[in-house]
Amino acid sequence: MRNWFLLLSLCALVARALAQTAPLYDPTTRYTIPQLQADLAYVRHALEEAHPALYWYTPKDSLDRAFNRAAAALTHPMDEPEFWRLLQLVVVQLHCGHTRVQHSPTYRAWFRRQPHAYLPFTVAIRQNRLFVAENQSSTPELWPGTEILALDGHPTSEVLARLRSLIAADGYGTGFQDHELEAGFFDTYYWDFYEAKPVYPLLVRDSTGCQHLLTPQPRLPRAGAAKVPSPVSAEQERAQQLARQWSVRYPAELPATAILRIREFSYDQFTDYQQLHTRFFTDLAQRHTKRLVIDLRGNLGGNMQLASDLLKYLLQADFVLTKSALAPVFIPSFLQPDSTKAAYFDTTQVRRLPEGVWGFASPSVGVQHPYPGRYFQGQLVLLVDGGTFSAASNFAASLRAQRSVLLLGQETGGGEAGTSGGHLSRLELPQTHLVLQLPHFRLLTACAHPQLGRGVRPDQEVVPTPQQIAKHADAVLLQLPKLLQ
């Protein structure tokens, strides 16, 4: 027992020493112009050397001008938030949802400890207009569906344009950006451009068309002890996590129909995904299911191998999920193949192709073979929206290109042509310690003639109203019986 006590005491001393020596973020720090110039040059070099689709959506001369404007703006010392905003405004112009600049780890740790004001409502964005989705204030006049015309004196057209300019997204649409803002990040991005305040005056237009001013007050928290969650075993925790990512139901109002909800292609962390898929399609056959609805709304992607394995039940002949996945270099000069180094890059993920180019060494790339005798022959329906991204949007694009499928919802946030991803590196900038997230491979879908810069667009668009969002009513599922007639 005494040895255990000594060991715990030693661990506590080490932890205290590490806490005292670990660098802390100082909000008064300003980086010098040479430091800022060095990190801007580092970002530009990294992207020009290693990004797999640097000029896919933005011509080289346009991107060069953006970097030159950023360099010209480095006329004074900057703190981290100001420099982050300058870099992110440039990087977003790649129109690549996997390429972004993130704050330094010390800044993020500091920021989480700070008290924050918040906007006491959630938003819905419809046709470049801003609406209240859920009123979380103590002001009852702020009804769901109320249009916000100006926020703290700033027209919403200006606010939306500024906030979208900070959100990296594939192509030219705004669906992914608006999904981010609607998902609870509106006020976070708002503070990147505007002053954070305890309350914000709003110019609103109500359902009668009348305009008036409101200053919604934050709702006071309810008194009472916080609810303590019941303890669960590791096995129960895995089951709960799996259920959050993969769930199935058989609605009584839609006979012989299964609705499969996949929130993320990452459930291989909690179960054997191949066994899960086998059990699911076996169950469909035993139930004589004639229609399968796969709900990919809000699915930001994950492991391509899960998507590929799922397609082996949905396509009857040889198919491709990812037609090609190419990288411009074997290993970037700013990364190392040594796993003990911070700038480590796993070179086993890259292989030389017969054409002499570098490709993603993943079994999900190239021709795939379906499972014999397990093909689902019934009607197939996909539900998508602006949050359908990366592996999920590639799944939707490649499936539609190779099988008859009905798409419902909204345009995907991920591009119909494909995405840049496969493997992501996080590069710490030498001077400011901001982090550049960089994809290494350009992944193309099976779509033969995609509309460049656009997502996968539904056959029938269904857009939830702000009132439906506030009530957590699922607009697509509510209309599904009618849409499937």
N, C-alpha and C positions, 0 to 999 in steps of 0.2 A: 504493500500500500504506500509506504514511504517513497519507493522508487517512482510509482505513478505520480505522486504529488510533486516530486522533484521535476519529473518530465513535463507535467502540466505547467509548472512555474517557469521552466525554461522556455516552453512554447510561448507563454504569455509575454516574457521578456523580449523574445525575438520579434513577436508580432508588434510590440510597442516600439521597438527600435526601428523596424521597417516602416511603421506609420510615421515615425518622426523624421526619417530620412527620405521618404517618398516625396517626389516633387508635388507641390500644390499649385493650383491655378491662382494667379494673382490678377484680379480684374483691372488693376492699374497698369499692368504691363503693356508697353507699346513696343512693337518690333520696328527696327530701323528700316530705312528704305533699302539698303543693300540686302538685309535679311529677306524682305518681302520679294525683292527682285530675284533672289536666288531660288526661293520656293516656287515662284511663278515659272521660272525657267525649268525647274525640276519637273513640274506638272506637265509643261508643254513637251519636254523631251520624252517623258514616260508615255504620254499618249501617242506622240508621233512615231515612236519606236514600236510600241507593243499593242496599241488598240486594234482589234481585228476588223473594225468597220468605221474607222475615223471619219471618212467622208461619204458614208452611206446616205445620209440625209442632208448633210451640209457640205457644200463645195469647199475645196481647200482655201480659195481666196477669201471666202466669207469667214471661215474659222481663223485664218491668219489675221484678218482685220479685228476679230474679237479679242485675240490674244494681244495684239498691238494696242488696242484701246485700253485693255487692262493694264498693260505695262505703262502706258502714258498716265494712268490714274494713280500710280505709285509716287505721289509728290510729297507725301508726309508720312510720319510714323502711324501705324495702325494697331488697334487692339485685335484680338482674335476674331470677335464677331464681325467686325468690318472687313477684315481680310477674307474670312470665310465667305461672306456674301459676294465679294468681288470675284473670287475663284469659282464659286458655284454658279454665278451668272454666266461665266464663260463655259464651264463644263456642260451645263444644261443644253447649250447650243449644239452639242453632238446629237441630241435627240436619242440618247441611249439610256434606257431606264436602269441599267446596271452600273452606270458610270456616275459617280457623285463624289463630292467632297464632304467629309464629316468632321465635326469638331474633334479636338484633341481629347484623349482619355481624361486628362486632368480637368479640362473644361467641363466635360459631361458630368464628372463626379461632383464638381463644384455646383453646377447648375441644378442638379437633383436636390441639393441641400437648401436651395434658395426658396423663400416664400414666393408664390406666384399668384397674381391676379388671373382671372379667367373670364372668358365671355360666357355669360349665363344662358346660353342657348346653343343648339347645334344647327347646322345649316344644310340646305339642299340647293344645288346649283342646277338651274334649268334654262337652257338657251341663253347663256351668259347673263342670267339674272340670279340674284341671291335671295333665298327665302329662309324663314325660320322653319326648322323641322321640329325641334322639341324645345319647349320653353322650360328652362331650368331656373328661371328667375322668380322673384316674388311679385312680379308685375303681371297681373292676369290679362292685361290688354294685348300682350305679345302672343297672339294666337298662332298656332302652327299654320303655315301657309301665308303668313304676313310677309310681304315683300320688303326687303331692306334696300332703300335707295341710296343711303349714305351712312357711313360708319365713322363717328367722331369727325364729321365734316368732309370725309373723303368719299367721293362717288364710288359705288360698288364696281363700276366698270374699271376704274383705276385700281382698286384693291385687288380684284380678281386677276387682272393682268400682271400685277406685281407678284402676287403670291404664286401664280402658276410659273412665273419666270424662275423660281427657285426649286421647282420640283422636276427632277430628271424623269423623262418618260420616253418610250419608244415612239418615233415618228412624229407626226404633226397634229394628231388629235389631242383633245384635252380630257378625255374620259378618265385616264389614269390619274391625272393631276386632280381632277374634281373628286374622284373617289377618295384620294388621300385627304382632301380638305373636308369632305363629308364624314370621314371616318374618325374625326376628333382632333385633327391637326390644324384646323383653321387658325385658332388663336396662336399656336406656336409659330406658324409662318407669318402671321400678322405682326407679331412682335419683332420679326427680323427687319421690318420696314418702318413700323410705327411704334409710338410710345405705348408702353404697358401702363394701364391706369386701373384704379379700382372699379370705375364705372365708365360706360361709353354711351354718349348720346346717339340715338339712331333717328334717321329720317325714314319713316316707313309708309307703306301704302297698304291699307287694309282691304278686305274682300269687297267693300263697296266702292273702291277706287279713291277714297279720301286719303290725303297725305297728312301726317302729323308727326310731332316729335315725341319720342319716348326715351327715357333713361332707365332701362331695366336694372333693378338692384339684385345682387347675388342673393340667393336663398340661404338663410341661416341653416346650418346643419342641425338635424334633429338630435335632441338630447337622448341619452341612453348609452349603455355599454355596447361597445362594438361586438359583433357576433364573431365568436371564435369558431373556426372550422373544425369539424370533427376529425380526429386523426384517422388516416387511412394507411393501409399497407402499401408496400412498393408495387405489388401486383395490382391492387385497386387503383393506384395512381396511374400506372401504365394503361389500364383499361379506360380510365377517364380521359386520359390524353388521346388515346386512340379514338374514342367516341367523339371528341371535339374535332377530329380531322376526317373521320370516315363514319358515316351513319346511313342507315337504310330504313325506309318505311314503305308500306304497301297501303296507300290511301283507299278507304272504302268508296269514296266518290269517283275513283278511277279504277274500275275493275281490271284485273290482269295487268296492273301497272306497278312497277317499282320505281322509287325515287331514291337515287344514290347521291348523297351530298359529300363532295370531297373538298374540304376547305384548304388543303395543302397536300402536295405530293411528298410528304415527309413522314408518313406513318410507318415507314420501315424502321424507324427508331423504336417502335413500340410492339411490333409484331412481325412475323414472317409474311411479307406482302404477297408472295406467290401463293402461299397457302390460303391467305385471306381472299385473294381473287378467285381461287379454285372453289372455295366454299361458297362464295357469293354466286357465281354463275351456276354451280350445281343446284343451289337453292332456287334460282330463277327457273331452271329446267323442271325441277320437281313441282313448282307452283304453276307451271304452264304460263309463265309471264309472257305477254305479247308486246309489251311496251316498256322500254327502259328510259327513264329520264335521268341524265347525269347533270347535276348542278355544280358548275364550276365558278359561280359568282363569288368574287372576293378571293379566289384562289391565286395566290401570288407566285406559285410555282413550286420548285423543289427538285426532287430527284427524277431525272428523265427516265431512268430505268423503270420506275413505277408506272409512268405514263406508257412506256413502250410495252410493258407486260400486259397492261389493261387492253391495249389495242389488239393484242393477240387473240382476244375473245370477240372483238368487234369487227375484224376484217377477215375476209375469207381466203384471200390469196396473199402472196408475199407483198410486203408493204414497207414504207419508210415513215418514221416519225421525224428523223433529222436526216435530210438528204446529204448534207455535208456540214462539217464543223472545222473550219480552217483557222490557223493562227499565223501571224506574219513572221514570227521568230520561234526558234526552239525554246530558248530561255532568254528573257529580257536581261540586258546588261546590268540593271539595277537590282536583280534578284540573284539568289544563290541556290545551288542544288544541295547545300549542306543543311540538314534538318536541325542542326543545333543553332543555326543563325536565325535572327529575327526576320530577315528578308528571304525566307525559305520559299523555294518553288519546287514542287514535286514533278520532276521531269518524266516520271512514269506515265503521266497523263497525256504526254505528247508522243506521237509516232510519225515517222517519215512515210509519206504515201508514195506509191509508184511514180506519180508525176513529179516527185521531188519537193513537194510542199509539205507543210506541217499540219497534222490533223489531231483532233481530240481522240484519245485512246479510250473510248467508251463503247461498250457493247450496244448502246442504244443508237449509235450512229450507223447509217447505211441500211441495207436490206434486212428486214426482220421476217421471221416465219411464224405464221399463226399456229395456234394449238389445234392439231387435227381433231375433228369431231366435237369441238367445243364452241363453235361459232354461234353467236346470238343472232337469230334470224328475225327477231321482231322489230318493231318500229323503234328508232333511236332518236332521242330528243336531247339537245344540249341547251343548258341555261348559262348565259354568259353576261358579263357587264364590264365596266371600266376597271374593276379590280382583278379581272382575269388576265394573268400576266405570265411571262416567261414560259416555264414548262407547260402551264395550263393553256395559254393561248396557242403555243405550238401544237399541243394535243388537238385543240379545236380546229386549227387550220389544216393540219395533216389528215385528220379524220374526215373532215368535209371534202377534202380533195380526193378521197379514195372510197367513199361510201355515201349513199343517200342518207342525209341526216337533217333534221329540222332544228334550226337555231332560233332561240327566243331570248329576249332581253335587250341588252345594249351592246354597242361595239366594244370589243375587248381592248384592254389597255396595252396588251402586247401586240406586236406587229404581225400581220398576216404573212409577211415574207419570212419572218423569223426574228431572232434576237441575238444579242451578243452576250455570251455567258459561258456555260460549261464549267469553268473554274474562275473564281474571283480572287484577286490579290488585294490586300489592304496595305498601302504604302504610307509609312509615316514620313511626312515632309521634314527635312533635316533641321530647318530653322524654327518653324512655328509649331511643329508636331501635329498639325492638321493631318488628316488621313484621306488619301485618295483611294477610292474603290475602283478597281480596274478589271474588266472581263478579259479573257484571253482568246476566246474562240467566237467566230461568227457562225451561228447555227441557222441553217436554212430549212424551212418546212418543205413538205411535199407539194405545196401549192405551186402549180406550173406558171400561173400568170397573176401573181399578187398585185394589188394596188399599193405601190410603194408609199410608205408613210402612214398607212391606215391599218387599223386592226381588223379582226374578223368581224364582219357585220352580220347581224341577225337577219333571218328571213322575216321575222315579225318583231318589230321594236315594241318593247313594253317598258315604260319609264314610271317608276313609283312617284306618286305625288308627295309633296312635303307632309301632308296630313297622314298618308300611309306610313311614311318613315317614322313620324312621331308616335304612331300607334303600334309600331313594329308589325305592321300588316304586310305580308308578302304579296306585292302586286302581281308578280308572275304566277305564283302558285294559285292565287285567287282566280286568275283568268285561265288557268291551264285547262280545266274541263272544256271551256268554250273554244279555246285555241286548238284543241286536239280533235274537235268534232269533224 
